[in-house]
Amino acid sequence: MEIIEVIITFIKSFVSEVKVTYIIDIVIIAFVLYKLLSLIKETRAEQLVKGFIIILIIAKVSEWAKLYAVNFILQSTFTIGLIALVIIFQPELRKALEHLGRSQWFLTSAKKTVNDEQVRIVNEIADAAGVMSRKKIGALIVVERMIGINDIVETGTVTDAKVSADLLMNIFYPKSPLHDGAVVIKNNRIMAAGCLLPLSTNKYISKELGTRHRAAMGMTETSDAVIVIVSEETGAISMAVEGKLQRFLDPSTLKELMVNALTQEKESNGGEKNAKKK
């Protein structure tokens, strides 16, 4: 009983000393560390961070052991290494900051419904994708959502035309000068064609996927755009959004998925998934 009383007294003493600000401080630090670890997981940066941790441990041990020369060299290496980290992993750092900027905390103007014009555009895209799928005409269509992609528009030829299935099929017709690139739909208009998209560096993407699919996945890694892909080899219709690829869609399924994406409804099952085959 005395042990229990001692434990209870200790708990009461500990709780009385802990302030709410301490708890908030710990929660914030834990959340930030968790996010950082999530961002570097299974990337080149993960191994580098492990190396820095080892150097820190050895440096601390050398300090305790009074190995001053070793400690000085390790401390200098660590300082220089931090600068090298920023230079070498600039793409990863940029991606992390973009990921932070894409957080829904900052995107307060999220669209909750689609208007009649957006529904018409979705229907036109799905109809065009269906025809191009049957004829095995490759296509890559990017629909901007909340994050601006003017940098992608600038890589292509500005068209600023009304979205229609006929125009999309004409753009991607194999002999068209703009077929070998992406179409960008912005503000309910075909803003540009023949645009270049960044290729994904994700090593876990299936080897059977070609350049169009890798470009679509790369675009979803740097924006929240909805991207429709038609394979030139198989005619399969796919949709990429938020780093997920949904393949083997028919036009009706594509319409449904696009409307869901434009209303910010997130799918419950993640990763690459196969939908209804044609």
PASEBA-1860 file (N, C-alpha, C; in nm, 3 decimals):
! residues 278
1> MEIIEVII> 0.081/-0.121/0.000/0.000/0.000/0.000/0.085/0.126/0.000 ~ 0.197/0.121/0.074/0.286/0.237/0.079/0.344/0.268/-0.059 ~ 0.375/0.162/-0.135/0.430/0.181/-0.270/0.326/0.251/-0.359 ~ 0.201/0.206/-0.345/0.094/0.268/-0.426/0.078/0.414/-0.389 ~ 0.084/0.444/-0.259/0.072/0.583/-0.215/0.187/0.668/-0.266 ~ 0.308/0.610/-0.266/0.425/0.682/-0.319/0.407/0.712/-0.467 ~ 0.357/0.610/-0.542/0.336/0.629/-0.687/0.230/0.737/-0.711 ~ 0.120/0.732/-0.635/0.014/0.831/-0.651/0.065/0.970/-0.619
9> TFIKSFVS> 0.143/0.981/-0.512/0.201/1.111/-0.474/0.293/1.164/-0.584 ~ 0.372/1.073/-0.642/0.462/1.114/-0.750/0.385/1.163/-0.872 ~ 0.279/1.089/-0.907/0.197/1.128/-1.023/0.133/1.265/-1.000 ~ 0.079/1.285/-0.878/0.018/1.414/-0.848/0.119/1.527/-0.854 ~ 0.239/1.501/-0.801/0.345/1.602/-0.804/0.386/1.633/-0.947 ~ 0.396/1.527/-1.030/0.438/1.545/-1.169/0.333/1.625/-1.247 ~ 0.204/1.587/-1.229/0.096/1.655/-1.300/0.087/1.801/-1.259 ~ 0.109/1.829/-1.131/0.100/1.968/-1.084/0.212/2.054/-1.142
17> EVKVTYII> 0.326/1.991/-1.177/0.439/2.067/-1.232/0.427/2.088/-1.383 ~ 0.352/2.000/-1.448/0.339/2.007/-1.595/0.239/2.115/-1.633 ~ 0.281/2.204/-1.720/0.194/2.310/-1.769/0.139/2.272/-1.906 ~ 0.029/2.333/-1.942/-0.033/2.307/-2.073/0.062/2.344/-2.186 ~ 0.139/2.450/-2.167/0.233/2.495/-2.271/0.340/2.390/-2.297 ~ 0.379/2.313/-2.191/0.478/2.208/-2.209/0.423/2.099/-2.301 ~ 0.298/2.064/-2.276/0.235/1.959/-2.359/0.222/2.004/-2.504 ~ 0.179/2.129/-2.523/0.167/2.183/-2.659/0.303/2.184/-2.728
25> DIVIIAFV> 0.406/2.223/-2.653/0.542/2.229/-2.707/0.587/2.090/-2.755 ~ 0.563/1.989/-2.672/0.603/1.852/-2.706/0.525/1.800/-2.826 ~ 0.395/1.828/-2.829/0.310/1.781/-2.940/0.355/1.842/-3.072 ~ 0.386/1.972/-3.071/0.430/2.040/-3.193/0.561/1.982/-3.243 ~ 0.658/1.963/-3.151/0.787/1.906/-3.190/0.770/1.765/-3.245 ~ 0.687/1.685/-3.177/0.663/1.547/-3.223/0.599/1.545/-3.361 ~ 0.504/1.636/-3.384/0.436/1.644/-3.514/0.534/1.683/-3.625 ~ 0.618/1.783/-3.597/0.716/1.828/-3.696/0.815/1.717/-3.729
33> LYKLLSLI> 0.865/1.647/-3.626/0.959/1.537/-3.648/0.894/1.425/-3.729 ~ 0.768/1.396/-3.697/0.696/1.292/-3.771/0.682/1.328/-3.919 ~ 0.646/1.455/-3.946/0.631/1.499/-4.084/0.765/1.495/-4.159 ~ 0.872/1.537/-4.092/1.004/1.535/-4.155/1.047/1.392/-4.187 ~ 1.025/1.301/-4.094/1.060/1.161/-4.117/0.975/1.101/-4.230 ~ 0.849/1.142/-4.238/0.762/1.093/-4.345/0.809/1.140/-4.481 ~ 0.860/1.265/-4.487/0.905/1.322/-4.614/1.032/1.257/-4.664 ~ 1.123/1.221/-4.571/1.252/1.166/-4.614/1.253/1.014/-4.620
41> KETRAEQL> 1.141/0.952/-4.576/1.137/0.806/-4.575/1.153/0.750/-4.716 ~ 1.242/0.650/-4.728/1.268/0.581/-4.855/1.317/0.678/-4.962 ~ 1.394/0.779/-4.923/1.458/0.870/-5.018/1.608/0.871/-4.991 ~ 1.683/0.939/-5.078/1.828/0.950/-5.057/1.859/1.020/-4.927 ~ 1.774/1.114/-4.886/1.799/1.192/-4.764/1.796/1.105/-4.640 ~ 1.722/0.994/-4.642/1.711/0.909/-4.524/1.847/0.856/-4.483 ~ 1.924/0.806/-4.581/2.056/0.753/-4.550/2.151/0.862/-4.501 ~ 2.139/0.980/-4.560/2.226/1.090/-4.519/2.197/1.133/-4.375
49> VKGFIIIL> 2.069/1.139/-4.340/2.032/1.175/-4.202/2.089/1.073/-4.104 ~ 2.081/0.945/-4.139/2.139/0.841/-4.053/2.289/0.865/-4.034 ~ 2.356/0.902/-4.142/2.500/0.930/-4.133/2.530/1.047/-4.041 ~ 2.449/1.153/-4.048/2.469/1.269/-3.961/2.445/1.233/-3.814 ~ 2.345/1.147/-3.789/2.318/1.104/-3.651/2.438/1.027/-3.595 ~ 2.496/0.941/-3.679/2.615/0.865/-3.635/2.730/0.959/-3.603 ~ 2.751/1.059/-3.689/2.859/1.156/-3.664/2.835/1.231/-3.534 ~ 2.710/1.269/-3.508/2.677/1.339/-3.383/2.707/1.254/-3.261
57> IIAKVSEW> 2.671/1.124/-3.270/2.696/1.033/-3.156/2.846/1.019/-3.132 ~ 2.922/0.998/-3.241/3.068/0.983/-3.227/3.130/1.111/-3.173 ~ 3.079/1.226/-3.222/3.131/1.354/-3.175/3.107/1.371/-3.025 ~ 2.989/1.330/-2.977/2.958/1.341/-2.834/3.046/1.248/-2.751 ~ 3.067/1.127/-2.803/3.153/1.031/-2.732/3.296/1.084/-2.726 ~ 3.345/1.142/-2.835/3.480/1.196/-2.836/3.495/1.314/-2.741 ~ 3.385/1.389/-2.723/3.387/1.500/-2.628/3.397/1.449/-2.484 ~ 3.319/1.345/-2.453/3.326/1.286/-2.319/3.463/1.223/-2.292
65> AKLYAVNF> 3.520/1.161/-2.399/3.650/1.096/-2.384/3.768/1.194/-2.393 ~ 3.736/1.323/-2.413/3.837/1.429/-2.424/3.935/1.405/-2.539 ~ 3.879/1.354/-2.649/3.958/1.341/-2.773/3.935/1.468/-2.854 ~ 4.008/1.573/-2.818/3.979/1.706/-2.870/3.999/1.718/-3.021 ~ 4.105/1.655/-3.072/4.132/1.665/-3.216/4.021/1.598/-3.297 ~ 3.983/1.476/-3.252/3.876/1.404/-3.321/3.745/1.482/-3.313 ~ 3.716/1.534/-3.195/3.593/1.611/-3.175/3.589/1.735/-3.263 ~ 3.703/1.804/-3.276/3.709/1.924/-3.361/3.682/1.889/-3.507
73> ILQSTFTI> 3.742/1.780/-3.554/3.724/1.739/-3.694/3.578/1.701/-3.721 ~ 3.519/1.627/-3.627/3.381/1.584/-3.645/3.284/1.702/-3.640 ~ 3.309/1.796/-3.548/3.223/1.915/-3.539/3.233/1.997/-3.667 ~ 3.353/2.011/-3.722/3.372/2.086/-3.847/3.303/2.015/-3.963 ~ 3.317/1.882/-3.966/3.253/1.804/-4.072/3.102/1.820/-4.069 ~ 3.046/1.820/-3.947/2.902/1.834/-3.932/2.854/1.971/-3.980 ~ 2.930/2.076/-3.946/2.892/2.212/-3.987/2.893/2.225/-4.139 ~ 3.001/2.177/-4.200/3.012/2.183/-4.346/2.905/2.094/-4.412
81> GLIALVII> 2.878/1.980/-4.348/2.780/1.887/-4.402/2.640/1.945/-4.409 ~ 2.604/2.029/-4.311/2.472/2.092/-4.314/2.456/2.181/-4.437 ~ 2.563/2.254/-4.470/2.560/2.339/-4.590/2.550/2.253/-4.716 ~ 2.628/2.144/-4.717/2.625/2.054/-4.833/2.488/1.989/-4.848 ~ 2.422/1.961/-4.733/2.289/1.901/-4.735/2.190/1.988/-4.811 ~ 2.193/2.118/-4.786/2.102/2.212/-4.852/2.128/2.215/-5.002 ~ 2.255/2.209/-5.040/2.291/2.217/-5.183/2.256/2.088/-5.257 ~ 2.296/1.974/-5.198/2.278/1.846/-5.265/2.131/1.807/-5.275
89> FQPELRKA> 2.055/1.834/-5.168/1.916/1.790/-5.164/1.819/1.905/-5.187 ~ 1.860/2.000/-5.268/1.771/2.112/-5.301/1.638/2.067/-5.362 ~ 1.638/1.967/-5.454/1.508/1.922/-5.509/1.416/1.864/-5.402 ~ 1.473/1.784/-5.309/1.392/1.725/-5.202/1.337/1.832/-5.108 ~ 1.421/1.933/-5.077/1.376/2.042/-4.989/1.265/2.122/-5.057 ~ 1.280/2.146/-5.187/1.176/2.218/-5.261/1.046/2.140/-5.260 ~ 1.056/2.008/-5.277/0.937/1.923/-5.277/0.869/1.927/-5.141 ~ 0.950/1.928/-5.033/0.894/1.932/-4.898/0.818/2.062/-4.874
97> LEHLGRSQ> 0.876/2.174/-4.919/0.811/2.304/-4.902/0.683/2.312/-4.985 ~ 0.687/2.255/-5.107/0.566/2.253/-5.190/0.458/2.169/-5.124 ~ 0.499/2.058/-5.062/0.403/1.972/-4.991/0.339/2.048/-4.876 ~ 0.419/2.127/-4.806/0.365/2.208/-4.696/0.268/2.313/-4.748 ~ 0.304/2.376/-4.859/0.218/2.479/-4.917/0.088/2.423/-4.971 ~ 0.087/2.294/-5.006/-0.033/2.230/-5.059/-0.127/2.183/-4.949 ~ -0.086/2.197/-4.824/-0.169/2.154/-4.711/-0.304/2.224/-4.714 ~ -0.410/2.151/-4.679/-0.545/2.208/-4.678/-0.559/2.320/-4.577
105> WFLTSAKK> -0.464/2.330/-4.480/-0.468/2.440/-4.385/-0.454/2.572/-4.456 ~ -0.376/2.573/-4.564/-0.350/2.697/-4.636/-0.446/2.716/-4.752 ~ -0.500/2.607/-4.804/-0.590/2.616/-4.919/-0.732/2.632/-4.869 ~ -0.763/2.748/-4.815/-0.893/2.771/-4.751/-1.005/2.791/-4.852 ~ -0.970/2.814/-4.978/-1.072/2.840/-5.079/-1.107/2.715/-5.159 ~ -1.100/2.598/-5.094/-1.125/2.472/-5.163/-1.265/2.469/-5.222 ~ -1.273/2.417/-5.346/-1.402/2.409/-5.412/-1.480/2.290/-5.356 ~ -1.607/2.309/-5.330/-1.690/2.204/-5.272/-1.788/2.147/-5.374
113> TVNDEQVR> -1.818/2.219/-5.480/-1.911/2.171/-5.581/-1.856/2.203/-5.720 ~ -1.908/2.135/-5.819/-1.871/2.165/-5.958/-1.991/2.232/-6.024 ~ -1.963/2.331/-6.106/-2.072/2.400/-6.175/-2.102/2.331/-6.308 ~ -2.202/2.381/-6.377/-2.246/2.318/-6.503/-2.135/2.316/-6.607 ~ -2.055/2.422/-6.613/-1.947/2.428/-6.712/-1.841/2.322/-6.682 ~ -1.811/2.302/-6.556/-1.713/2.199/-6.520/-1.765/2.060/-6.551 ~ -1.893/2.039/-6.529/-1.953/1.909/-6.564/-1.945/1.887/-6.715 ~ -1.972/1.992/-6.791/-1.962/1.982/-6.938/-1.819/1.947/-6.980
121> IVNEIADA> -1.722/2.011/-6.916/-1.581/1.987/-6.949/-1.543/1.843/-6.917 ~ -1.587/1.794/-6.802/-1.560/1.655/-6.765/-1.619/1.560/-6.869 ~ -1.741/1.588/-6.913/-1.805/1.503/-7.015/-1.728/1.506/-7.147 ~ -1.680/1.625/-7.187/-1.604/1.638/-7.311/-1.473/1.561/-7.301 ~ -1.406/1.572/-7.188/-1.279/1.500/-7.170/-1.302/1.349/-7.174 ~ -1.405/1.303/-7.103/-1.433/1.159/-7.100/-1.473/1.107/-7.238 ~ -1.552/1.184/-7.311/-1.591/1.142/-7.446/-1.469/1.133/-7.538 ~ -1.382/1.233/-7.531/-1.261/1.233/-7.613/-1.171/1.116/-7.574
129> AGVMSRKK> -1.158/1.091/-7.443/-1.075/0.980/-7.397/-1.129/0.847/-7.446 ~ -1.262/0.833/-7.447/-1.322/0.709/-7.495/-1.291/0.683/-7.642 ~ -1.302/0.785/-7.726/-1.273/0.770/-7.870/-1.125/0.742/-7.891 ~ -1.038/0.819/-7.823/-0.893/0.800/-7.839/-0.848/0.664/-7.785 ~ -0.919/0.613/-7.684/-0.888/0.480/-7.632/-0.915/0.373/-7.737 ~ -1.029/0.384/-7.806/-1.063/0.286/-7.910/-0.965/0.292/-8.027 ~ -0.917/0.412/-8.057/-0.825/0.429/-8.171/-0.678/0.421/-8.130 ~ -0.654/0.400/-7.999/-0.518/0.393/-7.945/-0.436/0.517/-7.979
137> IGALIVVE> -0.496/0.631/-7.951/-0.428/0.760/-7.968/-0.384/0.808/-7.829 ~ -0.255/0.828/-7.810/-0.204/0.870/-7.680/-0.248/1.012/-7.645 ~ -0.278/1.034/-7.518/-0.322/1.167/-7.474/-0.279/1.191/-7.330 ~ -0.261/1.320/-7.298/-0.223/1.362/-7.163/-0.292/1.496/-7.136 ~ -0.394/1.493/-7.049/-0.476/1.612/-7.024/-0.466/1.652/-6.876 ~ -0.423/1.774/-6.851/-0.405/1.824/-6.715/-0.515/1.926/-6.685 ~ -0.588/1.903/-6.575/-0.693/1.996/-6.533/-0.647/2.062/-6.403 ~ -0.625/2.193/-6.409/-0.580/2.266/-6.290/-0.691/2.271/-6.185
145> RMIGINDI> -0.651/2.258/-6.059/-0.748/2.275/-5.950/-0.712/2.404/-5.874 ~ -0.657/2.393/-5.754/-0.632/2.512/-5.673/-0.490/2.567/-5.687 ~ -0.394/2.478/-5.710/-0.254/2.522/-5.723/-0.227/2.564/-5.867 ~ -0.179/2.687/-5.884/-0.151/2.739/-6.018/-0.038/2.663/-6.086 ~ -0.053/2.640/-6.217/0.050/2.569/-6.294/0.089/2.650/-6.418 ~ 0.102/2.780/-6.401/0.142/2.866/-6.513/0.279/2.830/-6.567 ~ 0.367/2.779/-6.479/0.501/2.739/-6.525/0.492/2.626/-6.627 ~ 0.391/2.541/-6.614/0.370/2.433/-6.711/0.309/2.489/-6.839
153> VETGTVTD> 0.214/2.580/-6.825/0.151/2.644/-6.942/0.256/2.710/-7.030 ~ 0.355/2.773/-6.968/0.458/2.846/-7.042/0.548/2.754/-7.125 ~ 0.548/2.624/-7.096/0.633/2.532/-7.174/0.566/2.489/-7.304 ~ 0.437/2.521/-7.320/0.366/2.480/-7.440/0.324/2.596/-7.527 ~ 0.230/2.569/-7.615/0.176/2.670/-7.707/0.040/2.716/-7.655 ~ 0.027/2.845/-7.629/-0.097/2.899/-7.575/-0.208/2.888/-7.679 ~ -0.323/2.835/-7.639/-0.437/2.820/-7.730/-0.558/2.900/-7.682 ~ -0.585/2.897/-7.552/-0.698/2.967/-7.490/-0.826/2.941/-7.569
161> AKVSADLL> -0.865/2.814/-7.575/-0.983/2.774/-7.653/-1.085/2.704/-7.564 ~ -1.208/2.701/-7.612/-1.315/2.632/-7.540/-1.290/2.482/-7.542 ~ -1.315/2.417/-7.430/-1.292/2.273/-7.421/-1.399/2.197/-7.497 ~ -1.355/2.111/-7.588/-1.448/2.026/-7.662/-1.378/1.895/-7.695 ~ -1.456/1.789/-7.708/-1.399/1.659/-7.740/-1.330/1.661/-7.877 ~ -1.392/1.728/-7.973/-1.334/1.734/-8.108/-1.198/1.803/-8.107 ~ -1.188/1.914/-8.033/-1.060/1.986/-8.029/-0.953/1.902/-7.961 ~ -0.988/1.834/-7.853/-0.891/1.750/-7.783/-0.841/1.638/-7.875
169> MNIFYPKS> -0.932/1.577/-7.950/-0.891/1.469/-8.041/-0.804/1.523/-8.154 ~ -0.833/1.644/-8.202/-0.751/1.704/-8.307/-0.610/1.735/-8.256 ~ -0.602/1.782/-8.131/-0.470/1.814/-8.074/-0.384/1.690/-8.062 ~ -0.445/1.579/-8.018/-0.367/1.458/-7.995/-0.360/1.364/-8.116 ~ -0.419/1.406/-8.227/-0.404/1.327/-8.350/-0.256/1.313/-8.382 ~ -0.208/1.190/-8.411/-0.064/1.166/-8.426/0.012/1.261/-8.518 ~ -0.053/1.315/-8.622/0.017/1.405/-8.714/0.006/1.551/-8.673 ~ -0.062/1.578/-8.563/-0.073/1.716/-8.514/0.059/1.761/-8.456
177> PLHDGAVV> 0.099/1.887/-8.479/0.227/1.935/-8.424/0.230/1.945/-8.272 ~ 0.112/1.941/-8.208/0.107/1.956/-8.063/0.071/1.826/-7.991 ~ 0.070/1.715/-8.065/0.022/1.591/-8.004/0.119/1.535/-7.901 ~ 0.247/1.563/-7.916/0.349/1.502/-7.830/0.375/1.589/-7.707 ~ 0.275/1.606/-7.626/0.286/1.687/-7.504/0.154/1.684/-7.431 ~ 0.141/1.767/-7.330/0.019/1.768/-7.249/-0.067/1.889/-7.281 ~ -0.198/1.871/-7.269/-0.293/1.982/-7.277/-0.323/2.027/-7.135 ~ -0.322/2.158/-7.113/-0.352/2.213/-6.981/-0.485/2.287/-6.987
185> IKNNRIMA> -0.579/2.245/-6.903/-0.709/2.311/-6.892/-0.709/2.395/-6.765 ~ -0.725/2.525/-6.784/-0.717/2.620/-6.672/-0.832/2.719/-6.687 ~ -0.900/2.749/-6.578/-1.014/2.840/-6.580/-1.118/2.798/-6.684 ~ -1.141/2.666/-6.693/-1.241/2.608/-6.784/-1.210/2.633/-6.931 ~ -1.083/2.654/-6.963/-1.040/2.674/-7.102/-0.917/2.586/-7.129 ~ -0.902/2.546/-7.256/-0.777/2.480/-7.296/-0.674/2.591/-7.311 ~ -0.594/2.608/-7.207/-0.503/2.721/-7.202/-0.380/2.700/-7.289 ~ -0.330/2.576/-7.297/-0.209/2.550/-7.376/-0.204/2.403/-7.415
193> AGCLLPLS> -0.127/2.375/-7.521/-0.107/2.238/-7.568/0.042/2.216/-7.594 ~ 0.082/2.091/-7.600/0.223/2.060/-7.622/0.309/2.095/-7.501 ~ 0.251/2.091/-7.382/0.324/2.129/-7.261/0.410/2.014/-7.210 ~ 0.518/2.050/-7.143/0.611/1.952/-7.086/0.584/1.937/-6.937 ~ 0.571/1.813/-6.892/0.547/1.785/-6.751/0.672/1.723/-6.689 ~ 0.694/1.745/-6.560/0.810/1.685/-6.493/0.789/1.536/-6.473 ~ 0.890/1.457/-6.504/0.880/1.312/-6.487/0.896/1.276/-6.340 ~ 0.822/1.176/-6.296/0.832/1.131/-6.158/0.964/1.058/-6.137
201> TNKYISKE> 1.022/1.077/-6.019/1.145/1.006/-5.982/1.115/0.891/-5.887 ~ 0.987/0.861/-5.868/0.946/0.753/-5.777/0.989/0.618/-5.835 ~ 1.077/0.550/-5.763/1.131/0.423/-5.814/1.032/0.308/-5.799 ~ 0.921/0.331/-5.730/0.823/0.225/-5.708/0.713/0.223/-5.813 ~ 0.719/0.315/-5.910/0.622/0.313/-6.018/0.646/0.190/-6.106 ~ 0.538/0.125/-6.146/0.548/0.003/-6.226/0.633/0.025/-6.351 ~ 0.717/-0.074/-6.382/0.806/-0.065/-6.498/0.728/-0.067/-6.630 ~ 0.606/-0.117/-6.626/0.528/-0.127/-6.750/0.470/0.008/-6.792
209> LGTRHRAA> 0.474/0.107/-6.704/0.420/0.239/-6.737/0.520/0.319/-6.819 ~ 0.467/0.389/-6.920/0.553/0.466/-7.009/0.573/0.610/-6.964 ~ 0.627/0.690/-7.056/0.661/0.829/-7.025/0.539/0.911/-6.988 ~ 0.426/0.890/-7.059/0.305/0.968/-7.027/0.261/0.947/-6.883 ~ 0.260/0.822/-6.839/0.218/0.794/-6.702/0.317/0.851/-6.601 ~ 0.445/0.841/-6.631/0.546/0.896/-6.540/0.538/1.048/-6.534 ~ 0.507/1.110/-6.647/0.490/1.255/-6.648/0.367/1.295/-6.567 ~ 0.261/1.217/-6.580/0.139/1.246/-6.504/0.164/1.233/-6.354
217> MGMTETSD> 0.233/1.127/-6.314/0.264/1.108/-6.173/0.357/1.217/-6.122 ~ 0.453/1.257/-6.205/0.543/1.365/-6.166/0.469/1.495/-6.144 ~ 0.367/1.520/-6.227/0.286/1.642/-6.213/0.205/1.639/-6.085 ~ 0.154/1.522/-6.048/0.075/1.513/-5.925/0.162/1.527/-5.801 ~ 0.293/1.506/-5.816/0.384/1.521/-5.703/0.415/1.667/-5.674 ~ 0.390/1.755/-5.771/0.421/1.896/-5.752/0.297/1.986/-5.761 ~ 0.180/1.926/-5.779/0.057/2.006/-5.786/-0.061/1.918/-5.747 ~ -0.180/1.980/-5.739/-0.300/1.903/-5.707/-0.387/1.883/-5.832
225> AVIVIVSE> -0.326/1.894/-5.949/-0.400/1.882/-6.075/-0.457/1.742/-6.093 ~ -0.567/1.736/-6.169/-0.626/1.608/-6.210/-0.578/1.579/-6.352 ~ -0.523/1.462/-6.374/-0.459/1.432/-6.503/-0.518/1.305/-6.563 ~ -0.559/1.315/-6.689/-0.615/1.202/-6.763/-0.511/1.154/-6.864 ~ -0.489/1.023/-6.866/-0.389/0.965/-6.957/-0.456/0.858/-7.043 ~ -0.427/0.862/-7.172/-0.469/0.755/-7.262/-0.343/0.693/-7.319 ~ -0.326/0.564/-7.300/-0.206/0.494/-7.346/-0.210/0.472/-7.497 ~ -0.099/0.506/-7.562/-0.089/0.486/-7.706/-0.070/0.339/-7.739
233> ETGAISMA> -0.007/0.263/-7.647/0.022/0.122/-7.671/-0.100/0.034/-7.649 ~ -0.172/0.056/-7.540/-0.285/-0.031/-7.504/-0.421/0.034/-7.519 ~ -0.426/0.166/-7.528/-0.553/0.237/-7.534/-0.619/0.251/-7.397 ~ -0.553/0.207/-7.291/-0.611/0.212/-7.157/-0.622/0.357/-7.108 ~ -0.733/0.387/-7.041/-0.755/0.521/-6.985/-0.719/0.518/-6.837 ~ -0.642/0.618/-6.794/-0.601/0.627/-6.654/-0.624/0.769/-6.603 ~ -0.631/0.782/-6.471/-0.639/0.914/-6.410/-0.543/0.921/-6.293 ~ -0.467/1.030/-6.287/-0.371/1.051/-6.178/-0.411/1.174/-6.099
241> VEGKLQRF> -0.409/1.162/-5.967/-0.440/1.276/-5.880/-0.381/1.248/-5.742 ~ -0.318/1.349/-5.685/-0.262/1.340/-5.550/-0.170/1.220/-5.533 ~ -0.088/1.195/-5.633/0.010/1.088/-5.626/-0.045/0.948/-5.644 ~ -0.172/0.935/-5.681/-0.235/0.804/-5.701/-0.274/0.787/-5.847 ~ -0.257/0.666/-5.896/-0.289/0.636/-6.036/-0.399/0.531/-6.040 ~ -0.507/0.566/-6.109/-0.620/0.473/-6.127/-0.625/0.436/-6.274 ~ -0.614/0.307/-6.303/-0.598/0.261/-6.440/-0.718/0.181/-6.489 ~ -0.719/0.160/-6.622/-0.819/0.077/-6.689/-0.961/0.127/-6.661
249> LDPSTLKE> -0.981/0.255/-6.686/-1.112/0.316/-6.663/-1.193/0.318/-6.792 ~ -1.325/0.314/-6.780/-1.410/0.341/-6.895/-1.458/0.486/-6.883 ~ -1.512/0.545/-6.989/-1.550/0.687/-6.984/-1.645/0.723/-6.871 ~ -1.743/0.636/-6.841/-1.838/0.668/-6.734/-1.770/0.670/-6.597 ~ -1.678/0.575/-6.574/-1.604/0.573/-6.447/-1.512/0.694/-6.438 ~ -1.452/0.731/-6.550/-1.365/0.849/-6.552/-1.443/0.974/-6.515 ~ -1.565/0.989/-6.568/-1.648/1.105/-6.535/-1.673/1.112/-6.384 ~ -1.708/0.999/-6.328/-1.739/0.995/-6.184/-1.617/1.032/-6.100
257> LMVNALTQ> -1.502/0.975/-6.136/-1.380/1.001/-6.060/-1.336/1.146/-6.073 ~ -1.351/1.204/-6.192/-1.311/1.343/-6.211/-1.400/1.438/-6.131 ~ -1.530/1.412/-6.130/-1.621/1.496/-6.051/-1.586/1.487/-5.903 ~ -1.558/1.365/-5.856/-1.519/1.347/-5.716/-1.391/1.425/-5.685 ~ -1.294/1.420/-5.776/-1.168/1.490/-5.754/-1.187/1.641/-5.754 ~ -1.271/1.690/-5.843/-1.294/1.834/-5.851/-1.374/1.888/-5.733 ~ -1.446/1.800/-5.664/-1.518/1.843/-5.543/-1.439/1.813/-5.417 ~ -1.311/1.776/-5.437/-1.220/1.752/-5.324/-1.258/1.632/-5.240
265> EKESNGGE> -1.332/1.537/-5.299/-1.366/1.416/-5.226/-1.252/1.317/-5.245 ~ -1.185/1.281/-5.138/-1.070/1.192/-5.146/-1.114/1.046/-5.142 ~ -1.047/0.966/-5.224/-1.079/0.823/-5.225/-1.031/0.757/-5.096 ~ -1.104/0.659/-5.050/-1.069/0.593/-4.925/-0.953/0.496/-4.943 ~ -0.937/0.435/-5.059/-0.827/0.343/-5.080/-0.717/0.411/-5.158 ~ -0.593/0.401/-5.103/-0.482/0.474/-5.161/-0.398/0.388/-5.252 ~ -0.294/0.455/-5.309/-0.201/0.390/-5.399/-0.261/0.365/-5.534 ~ -0.186/0.292/-5.614/-0.232/0.259/-5.748/-0.338/0.154/-5.739
273> KNAKKK> -0.450/0.173/-5.809/-0.556/0.073/-5.807/-0.615/0.057/-5.944 ~ -0.665/-0.059/-5.968/-0.724/-0.090/-6.097/-0.875/-0.079/-6.087 ~ -0.933/-0.007/-6.178/-1.079/0.008/-6.183/-1.134/-0.089/-6.288 ~ -1.259/-0.067/-6.318/-1.330/-0.154/-6.412/-1.263/-0.155/-6.549 ~ -1.234/-0.273/-6.602/-1.171/-0.283/-6.732/-1.273/-0.268/-6.842 ~ -1.220/-0.211/-6.952/-1.309/-0.196/-7.067/-1.334/-0.333/-7.129
END
